[in-house]
């Protein structure tokens, strides 16, 4: 798409990018530009799933760790 065509239809094209999520390439005078919609990533999306403790949290409170402690 040429820059002049983009300039004439900027609002329609930006709406289309927002709705479809498909990037738009614009070219003119030997240069190319790409408009890409921002994808928000959840903060916790990159966390790895770990195996956790099995049991009740109350059981952990009452464990005797005195033999492990080197205070």
Phi, psi and omega in degrees: 000141180277159180294325180293322177294320177297316181299321181290330186238030189303316184290319177296318181292320178294322176297318180296318178297317181295322182284316186269332184080005181273126179297156180240129178257134180236137180224152177179139178055041175078009179238150179235141178231152179229130175257120184237132178291142179285133177252118180278131180254134179295144183301325184266007185293333184265003179289141177273142178286131181242151174283139184247183177285143178255133180133189181266142177301329180297328180294328180291326182295326187263012177287146179263109182255011185296330179285338180269342187279131178243045185298000000 
